[in-house]
Amino acid sequence: MKAVVFPLWVLAFFVPAVQAADDTGNPSVVRREWTSTDGRKLNADFLGLKEGNVVIRLANGKVMTVPAEKFSAADNDFLREHGFDYQEPWSAWPLASKMAATYADVQEEKDDKGYVYTTPHFCFRTDANLGKALMKDLTHVFEQTYHLHSHSPFGILAQPKDNRYEARLFGVLNDYRRAGGLPNSAGVYLPKDKVFLAPLDLMGVERSRAGFRKKTGEYDPSTIVHELTHMLTHDMLENLPTWANEGYAEYISRIPIESKSFRTETGDIRKAVIELLEKELYCGGPSALFPISEVLSMNDKTWATGGPTSGYAPVQRSGDGANRMQRLYRTAHLIIYYFIHIEGEAGVAKIRRFIEENRRHLARYEAYENAHADYVKAMDAFFRLPGVKRLDDGRFEYPSNLTPPTAPEPPFTDPDVLKLGGLDTLLGNETAEVVGERIETAIQEHFDLALRFRGDDTGRAVPAPPRGFSPVRPPSP
């Protein structure tokens, strides 16, 4: 939707009634009364800030931009407190035909540590002499995943260091594990180092007498895509709860790939999810998913332990922890799918606002941390003043002519609120229970599958599995 600039006097002709949501019932949109510098009033949706202008939507649906200085001081206070960057509305991924990309040129260099291969957006370091031809084949999924994320509904694409994302490929599996790769994983992203690790053996590459070559048959790139999603959305890792990050990475990694291109048509994505759910239902996977409401409000500590342990049907086999994590991953995946494909543009807008609200919470906490660091320095200097004395019980005394520094007030009593602070925006100020039940019902109807939440034994029969099903891989770390 293209933004149109109108003179401010035009606004006086559009004054609809004040609402808490837009006309579609989308509670993620802020509709408020605006006041011009000469006192005229306007009720309009706030869509964001763009190059110093305020992007708003009028009651008739027209989108327009107005310089911020045209609004009152109170409006500008609101913009400083609640402003966020404007993003064009998102309705669907580009068609697969537009997602297709030619093989990227690969540049090869050798240094004292091995070989360095570069593509337009990635730098690969490896101890293996792979050659340009093989690297073109291997790096295609990396460039395709980058291209996909450049059209992300959430508008998030991390900025790499030195203009390229860094990846390390290992010819020896044990070297991969020593560097931080998890057992049985085909790739991992290390946020602290901002580097992607992968073993060549699990990327469909084997060593032969003539060097490295592709193995016979196709390999499953879903783990690679999952971990690349974490790399390409690095800013989300600190900003959003784990369930949202892992759900989004699972959603992206489950978009089908055919002829080395993501099949981004809505029907293809839906079909792939149905096939995945059926495999898991019939092959011992998470036939009982987690309640949507509990995942929506789940903090990172609870996620890391496999979710709450009460209220669920027991798992009648070994490896209960792995099964619980698989159920968590799949439930989070379905939540992200719901907002993108079932709610559509309104759902994407909610997640965008969720991200922005959490960024605001994180900024407040970072400001507190900086203020607290200054306070610690000031206290150290205060203790060095004559007459200031530390006491054994942790208190201190000082002369009456001195005033100790004042400690800053923390913005949150619970650190978990940092990543769940914008949850009300995502839920539209409804309870997680209400929204969770609505999502569960919508998912059941959308996929036409008898999925179970909280081990909800409804007695519905599941038909016999079709031929050809094989067990699904466990979720990547």
Phi and psi in degrees as a GROMACS rama.xvg file:
@    title "Ramachandran Plot"
@    xaxis  label "Phi"
@    yaxis  label "Psi"
@TYPE xy
-84.5919  132.432  LYS-2
-78.3565  137.477  ALA-3
-117.863  135.88  VAL-4
-93.4408  124.98  VAL-5
-116.99  151.541  PHE-6
-61.1878  149.027  PRO-7
-62.3197  -29.278  LEU-8
-65.1007  -22.6643  TRP-9
-63.5114  -29.6759  VAL-10
-61.985  -26.7929  LEU-11
-64.235  -17.2931  ALA-12
-87.5034  -5.8177  PHE-13
-122.354  99.1513  PHE-14
-135.61  75.8444  VAL-15
-76.0939  174.208  PRO-16
-68.9374  150.354  ALA-17
-73.3566  134.922  VAL-18
-134.463  159.247  GLN-19
-84.8634  -16.1194  ALA-20
-138.285  170.9  ALA-21
-77.9386  -178.52  ASP-22
-67.5039  -16.9796  ASP-23
-88.1906  0.177585  THR-24
81.9949  12.727  GLY-25
-78.3848  105.802  ASN-26
-75.4303  -5.29347  PRO-27
-79.2922  -12.3408  SER-28
-90.6922  132.073  VAL-29
-90.7725  109.797  VAL-30
-103.62  125.879  ARG-31
-147.186  168.262  ARG-32
-90.1797  126.441  GLU-33
-105.323  152.995  TRP-34
-129.377  127.602  THR-35
-77.148  167.235  SER-36
-63.8687  -20.9949  THR-37
-100.157  13.6093  ASP-38
95.3979  -1.96777  GLY-39
-76.2099  148.954  ARG-40
-108.884  150.793  LYS-41
-153.768  133.888  LEU-42
-103.504  121.957  ASN-43
-155.72  156.979  ALA-44
-75.8931  136.408  ASP-45
-91.5965  118.813  PHE-46
-105.322  -10.4528  LEU-47
136.737  -176.741  GLY-48
-113.468  137.727  LEU-49
-140.499  108.419  LYS-50
53.3735  46.8816  GLU-51
81.369  0.0517148  GLY-52
-107.121  154.473  ASN-53
-97.8896  123.315  VAL-54
-95.8257  121.16  VAL-55
-129.496  161.437  ILE-56
-122.822  126.325  ARG-57
-79.4498  170.515  LEU-58
-62.8358  -26.9588  ALA-59
-86.159  5.46111  ASN-60
94.3125  -9.33777  GLY-61
-71.1502  137.523  LYS-62
-103.04  134.928  VAL-63
-144.189  158.187  MET-64
-115.259  138.794  THR-65
-132.932  131.639  VAL-66
-55.737  137.978  PRO-67
-59.9667  -32.1725  ALA-68
-69.1202  -10.8716  GLU-69
-79.0168  -11.4225  LYS-70
-99.841  163.149  PHE-71
-66.1673  167.965  SER-72
-62.5712  -37.9246  ALA-73
-64.3622  -39.7735  ALA-74
-64.3635  -39.8098  ASP-75
-69.3809  -30.9664  ASN-76
-63.1442  -42.3318  ASP-77
-60.0551  -42.7232  PHE-78
-64.8303  -38.5639  LEU-79
-67.3648  -34.4056  ARG-80
-83.6534  -37.172  GLU-81
-123.313  5.76983  HIS-82
-68.2958  149.911  GLY-83
-148.572  160.694  PHE-84
-68.5913  138.724  ASP-85
-74.2234  137.871  TYR-86
-128.638  142.26  GLN-87
-61.0924  142.228  GLU-88
-55.9821  142.667  PRO-89
-114.765  129.761  TRP-90
-120.608  -28.341  SER-91
-166.328  159.4  ALA-92
-68.1387  154.948  TRP-93
-60.3922  151.666  PRO-94
-62.6863  155.517  LEU-95
-56.4862  -34.6064  ALA-96
-62.893  -29.8184  SER-97
-88.2705  -14.6431  LYS-98
-84.0811  -20.0993  MET-99
-63.5082  138.252  ALA-100
-133.949  146.281  ALA-101
-71.4125  162.211  THR-102
-60.5686  129.312  TYR-103
-76.17  144.003  ALA-104
-62.8489  140.001  ASP-105
-116.389  129.058  VAL-106
-103.061  138.915  GLN-107
-120.188  134.01  GLU-108
-137.756  161.046  GLU-109
-126.285  135.252  LYS-110
-129.597  -171.871  ASP-111
-70.4062  -11.3536  ASP-112
-103.329  -7.14954  LYS-113
143.733  -135.998  GLY-114
-118.587  144.585  TYR-115
-123.426  122.485  VAL-116
-117.702  133.194  TYR-117
-123.658  141.12  THR-118
-120.669  178.529  THR-119
-53.4719  -32.7796  PRO-120
-124.146  -1.51066  HIS-121
-134.452  151.361  PHE-122
-121.876  119.389  CYS-123
-107.412  127.784  PHE-124
-114.558  133.778  ARG-125
-152.597  155.498  THR-126
-88.5843  0.320547  ASP-127
-106.754  139.361  ALA-128
-85.2378  95.2027  ASN-129
-92.8354  -28.4981  LEU-130
82.2697  154.545  GLY-131
-64.3919  -40.39  LYS-132
-62.6086  -47.1258  ALA-133
-67.1019  -39.6165  LEU-134
-64.9627  -34.1803  MET-135
-58.7399  -41.9386  LYS-136
-68.7354  -43.9493  ASP-137
-67.7297  -38.1823  LEU-138
-85.1205  -4.7332  THR-139
-60.5637  -43.3512  HIS-140
-65.6065  -30.6287  VAL-141
-66.3246  -49.3666  PHE-142
-67.4559  -35.9823  GLU-143
-63.6313  -41.5627  GLN-144
-65.9685  -40.0041  THR-145
-60.1287  -47.0052  TYR-146
-59.9105  -39.9235  HIS-147
-61.9473  -46.6931  LEU-148
-69.1551  -21.5603  HIS-149
-68.3412  -11.0696  SER-150
-114.294  24.3361  HIS-151
-59.0869  139.683  SER-152
-64.0063  -23.2716  PRO-153
-92.0879  -5.11737  PHE-154
66.105  29.0849  GLY-155
-114.654  125.28  ILE-156
-146.395  112.588  LEU-157
-62.8227  147.919  ALA-158
-91.4027  120.933  GLN-159
-78.2071  159.561  PRO-160
-77.296  136.959  LYS-161
57.3018  32.348  ASP-162
71.311  0.055638  ASN-163
-139.59  144.499  ARG-164
-77.2508  140.267  TYR-165
-97.4494  133.584  GLU-166
-134.342  143.547  ALA-167
-121.875  125.449  ARG-168
-111.668  137.025  LEU-169
-117.318  127.598  PHE-170
-78.115  -19.7417  GLY-171
-115.576  123.749  VAL-172
-60.1666  -40.3646  LEU-173
-64.8259  -32.0194  ASN-174
-65.0203  -38.0486  ASP-175
-61.0487  -44.7347  TYR-176
-67.7547  -38.9548  ARG-177
-65.4068  -28.7163  ARG-178
-79.2746  -9.73662  ALA-179
128.069  -2.61141  GLY-180
-72.3331  138.642  GLY-181
-82.0417  149.554  LEU-182
-56.4466  140.188  PRO-183
65.6808  11.7092  ASN-184
-98.5273  145.399  SER-185
-95.1676  5.66685  ALA-186
168.239  154.925  GLY-187
-154.051  145.521  VAL-188
-106.573  127.469  TYR-189
-101.046  100.824  LEU-190
-59.1436  -37.4301  PRO-191
-60.7808  -41.335  LYS-192
-94.7714  -9.03077  ASP-193
53.6284  49.1289  LYS-194
-135.497  144.581  VAL-195
-101.913  132.844  PHE-196
-116.664  142.252  LEU-197
-154.511  140.548  ALA-198
-88.2204  133.761  PRO-199
-60.9457  -33.6647  LEU-200
-58.6819  -36.3329  ASP-201
-94.1342  5.88187  LEU-202
-104.07  15.5371  MET-203
80.5983  26.534  GLY-204
-123.004  137.78  VAL-205
-131.508  157.513  GLU-206
-90.5278  135.405  ARG-207
-128.452  178.088  SER-208
-62.9294  -29.7256  ARG-209
-89.4378  4.41495  ALA-210
117.244  -157.713  GLY-211
-88.4199  145.321  PHE-212
-150.131  163.846  ARG-213
-73.2138  141.294  LYS-214
-71.5403  159.692  LYS-215
-68.549  135.859  THR-216
90.0173  174.028  GLY-217
-94.0161  148.29  GLU-218
-106.973  157.313  TYR-219
-84.3217  113.291  ASP-220
-88.0839  7.50824  PRO-221
-62.2087  -38.452  SER-222
-66.2055  -40.289  THR-223
-58.2891  -47.708  ILE-224
-64.2564  -39.9617  VAL-225
-58.542  -50.2548  HIS-226
-72.4064  -33.8877  GLU-227
-63.3479  -33.9037  LEU-228
-60.4108  -41.5454  THR-229
-61.3787  -41.1723  HIS-230
-65.1922  -45.181  MET-231
-76.3099  -14.3515  LEU-232
-121.303  40.4362  THR-233
-52.7714  -37.864  HIS-234
-63.5244  -24.524  ASP-235
-72.7567  -24.0702  MET-236
-62.9  -41.6449  LEU-237
-85.013  -21.0787  GLU-238
-92.6293  -31.9604  ASN-239
-115.459  154.622  LEU-240
-63.3332  158.902  PRO-241
-56.7662  -39.0503  THR-242
-59.7549  -36.3821  TRP-243
-72.0144  -41.7736  ALA-244
-64.6116  -48.1884  ASN-245
-70.8618  -35.7082  GLU-246
-63.3727  -40.7173  GLY-247
-69.3047  -41.6207  TYR-248
-63.7801  -39.3224  ALA-249
-65.6919  -42.1486  GLU-250
-58.8814  -47.8343  TYR-251
-64.7923  -43.1655  ILE-252
-69.2728  -15.5874  SER-253
-98.7134  2.4302  ARG-254
-69.5761  124.042  ILE-255
-65.7061  148.057  PRO-256
-116.679  124.867  ILE-257
-134.85  138.604  GLU-258
52.9461  38.1728  SER-259
60.7863  32.3418  LYS-260
-142.716  141.276  SER-261
-66.5254  132.512  PHE-262
-89.814  97.0229  ARG-263
-96.2141  3.59333  THR-264
-64.3195  140.865  GLU-265
-55.5125  -42.0939  THR-266
-63.2925  -38.284  GLY-267
-67.2798  -40.2246  ASP-268
-64.9059  -44.4588  ILE-269
-61.269  -44.8172  ARG-270
-61.2965  -41.2979  LYS-271
-63.7135  -38.9241  ALA-272
-67.3181  -40.8051  VAL-273
-60.1089  -46.2753  ILE-274
-61.5644  -40.0297  GLU-275
-64.8667  -45.7694  LEU-276
-63.6938  -39.3973  LEU-277
-65.463  -40.1406  GLU-278
-59.8639  -44.333  LYS-279
-71.2598  -34.446  GLU-280
-64.4626  -39.7827  LEU-281
-92.6947  -11.0587  TYR-282
-121.488  32.4113  CYS-283
80.2811  16.6348  GLY-284
-84.6593  -157.248  GLY-285
-78.1759  71.7545  PRO-286
-62.9219  -27.5951  SER-287
-107.544  110.19  ALA-288
-83.6694  169.693  LEU-289
-77.9156  151.714  PHE-290
-59.1547  132.594  PRO-291
-57.5698  -40.1199  ILE-292
-61.0071  -38.1685  SER-293
-73.625  -35.0199  GLU-294
-69.9271  -40.2605  VAL-295
-56.1428  -39.0087  LEU-296
-104.286  16.6429  SER-297
-81.4864  128.573  MET-298
-83.7291  171.177  ASN-299
-67.0213  -33.9226  ASP-300
-64.5504  -42.5078  LYS-301
-66.5128  -40.4135  THR-302
-59.0859  -46.2463  TRP-303
-61.0179  -26.2033  ALA-304
-92.1922  5.82979  THR-305
89.7186  17.5686  GLY-306
84.1387  170.761  GLY-307
-61.4345  149.832  PRO-308
-102.426  -5.02103  THR-309
-99.4451  149.737  SER-310
86.3501  9.38433  GLY-311
-115.316  150.053  TYR-312
-65.0107  134.66  ALA-313
-65.6992  148.252  PRO-314
-90.4681  121.293  VAL-315
-90.9964  50.0128  GLN-316
-164.565  168.642  ARG-317
-71.8695  169.101  SER-318
74.3047  35.0736  GLY-319
-58.7709  -38.6032  ASP-320
-62.193  -44.1425  GLY-321
-64.4273  -38.2181  ALA-322
-65.2958  -40.5691  ASN-323
-64.1521  -40.9721  ARG-324
-65.7528  -38.1796  MET-325
-62.7647  -38.4819  GLN-326
-65.4948  -38.8723  ARG-327
-63.667  -47.5886  LEU-328
-58.4143  -44.8172  TYR-329
-69.5105  -38.1395  ARG-330
-64.0427  -44.0679  THR-331
-62.8788  -39.3924  ALA-332
-57.3798  -46.0309  HIS-333
-67.8045  -32.9105  LEU-334
-63.2782  -47.3242  ILE-335
-63.0445  -42.619  ILE-336
-57.2569  -43.0878  TYR-337
-57.8621  -50.3143  TYR-338
-66.0898  -35.0883  PHE-339
-79.2662  -43.9879  ILE-340
-106.796  -30.4309  HIS-341
-89.2043  -48.3307  ILE-342
-79.7154  -28.8845  GLU-343
73.3512  -136.79  GLY-344
-56.9918  -39.0946  GLU-345
-65.6907  -38.6986  ALA-346
-68.193  -39.798  GLY-347
-62.6344  -40.5863  VAL-348
-61.9574  -37.1848  ALA-349
-63.8977  -44.617  LYS-350
-67.253  -37.1467  ILE-351
-60.0496  -42.1998  ARG-352
-68.8159  -36.9818  ARG-353
-56.5647  -46.6088  PHE-354
-61.9842  -44.9929  ILE-355
-65.3877  -42.1503  GLU-356
-63.5759  -39.7451  GLU-357
-67.6429  -35.589  ASN-358
-60.8414  -38.867  ARG-359
-65.4965  -42.2455  ARG-360
-62.5337  -42.1712  HIS-361
-65.2175  -38.8757  LEU-362
-63.4209  -39.3327  ALA-363
-64.5417  -39.764  ARG-364
-70.1976  -38.6293  TYR-365
-63.7106  -38.4513  GLU-366
-63.0989  -39.6959  ALA-367
-64.0087  -43.8242  TYR-368
-60.999  -40.7346  GLU-369
-65.164  -42.1694  ASN-370
-65.2113  -37.5993  ALA-371
-67.8822  -37.9388  HIS-372
-62.2019  -40.6205  ALA-373
-65.4219  -37.0148  ASP-374
-64.2717  -42.8751  TYR-375
-61.053  -42.7654  VAL-376
-63.3499  -41.6746  LYS-377
-65.2722  -38.3682  ALA-378
-66.5106  -39.6098  MET-379
-58.8846  -43.3108  ASP-380
-66.8404  -36.8931  ALA-381
-64.3379  -40.7959  PHE-382
-66.4962  -18.1489  PHE-383
-86.6069  -5.65552  ARG-384
-74.1297  148.635  LEU-385
-60.3327  134.385  PRO-386
91.2339  -10.2086  GLY-387
-87.8826  128.094  VAL-388
-135.858  131.926  LYS-389
-80.2196  139.857  ARG-390
-103.053  159.717  LEU-391
-64.2173  -28.2125  ASP-392
-86.8675  11.3958  ASP-393
95.379  -14.4358  GLY-394
-83.1849  -179.717  ARG-395
-148.94  159.644  PHE-396
-124.819  156.485  GLU-397
-156.754  158.695  TYR-398
-62.6219  150.987  PRO-399
-66.7322  -18.0085  SER-400
-84.7037  0.56428  ASN-401
-109.104  152.699  LEU-402
-127.218  118.62  THR-403
-69.9033  155.838  PRO-404
-61.1151  151.712  PRO-405
-95.6404  128.036  THR-406
-71.6749  139.008  ALA-407
-70.8635  149.238  PRO-408
-82.472  127.463  GLU-409
-65.5488  139.731  PRO-410
-71.0628  -20.7266  PRO-411
-137.069  141.362  PHE-412
-84.1746  -24.7871  THR-413
-120.102  116.948  ASP-414
-58.1779  -26.4385  PRO-415
-62.5061  -20.6552  ASP-416
-67.3323  -18.9118  VAL-417
-57.002  -44.9629  LEU-418
-94.782  -6.95042  LYS-419
-117.947  8.76607  LEU-420
-63.2221  -30.5828  GLY-421
-96.415  15.0289  GLY-422
-62.8344  -35.9133  LEU-423
-59.1792  -35.0443  ASP-424
-65.0445  -43.5135  THR-425
-64.7636  -37.3415  LEU-426
-86.7461  -3.48757  LEU-427
65.1796  33.35  GLY-428
62.1432  18.1296  ASN-429
-95.3376  170.004  GLU-430
-78.0319  156.171  THR-431
-62.1158  -32.943  ALA-432
-64.5495  -44.9948  GLU-433
-65.1446  -48.0101  VAL-434
-66.1293  -39.831  VAL-435
-60.3079  -44.1555  GLY-436
-63.8383  -38.101  GLU-437
-65.5351  -41.5078  ARG-438
-65.9376  -43.2927  ILE-439
-58.6908  -45.3856  GLU-440
-63.0512  -43.7752  THR-441
-65.0319  -38.6179  ALA-442
-65.9493  -44.034  ILE-443
-56.9704  -46.4034  GLN-444
-70.5418  -39.1205  GLU-445
-66.2782  -43.1863  HIS-446
-94.3435  -11.9297  PHE-447
54.695  47.3126  ASP-448
-127.006  147.432  LEU-449
-86.3028  71.5573  ALA-450
-79.25  149.092  LEU-451
-117.405  135.339  ARG-452
-115.604  139.812  PHE-453
55.994  34.4854  ARG-454
59.4463  32.3771  GLY-455
-68.229  96.0853  ASP-456
-82.2832  91.8115  ASP-457
-87.6412  -6.888  THR-458
82.2257  3.55657  GLY-459
-71.6571  131.526  ARG-460
-77.9904  142.55  ALA-461
-103.063  126.181  VAL-462
-62.5831  162.366  PRO-463
-61.6053  145.842  ALA-464
-66.9342  139.625  PRO-465
-64.6923  161.356  PRO-466
-69.0638  150.837  ARG-467
96.6037  -6.01382  GLY-468
-72.5423  142.628  PHE-469
-131.252  155.794  SER-470
-58.6284  142.775  PRO-471
-80.2503  149.314  VAL-472
-68.4857  150.895  ARG-473
-67.5734  156.572  PRO-474
-62.3385  144.887  PRO-475
-71.8637  154.748  SER-476
